[in-house]
Amino acid sequence: MATAGTSNRRSDQKHRDTIEPIAMRVPEACRYLGIGRSTLYMLIGQGELEYIKLGSSTLVLTESLKSLVESKRVARNQAECSPS
């Protein structure tokens, strides 16, 4: 019979074994941001997202996606004070 400590250790181990990808393909990057393919390519074209080409594959850097989200983030008090 498994104890609570045993199941906690398994969940901790599973969490540690999860490796975040350095880069992701365009469809995954779109899902990650919740945007469409054309919007993603527009952001790449504007230089807001870093990408690499490996053969015919376009890979968007995960860190670049996170940086984009952080740069577009609006503080709560800013959003409440800004005119609509």
Buried (B, 14 or more C-beta within 10 A) or exposed (E): EEEEEEEEEEEEEEEEEEEEEEBBEBEBBBEBBEEEEEEBBEBBEEEBBBBEEEEEEBBBBBEBBEBBEEEEEEEEEEEEEEEE
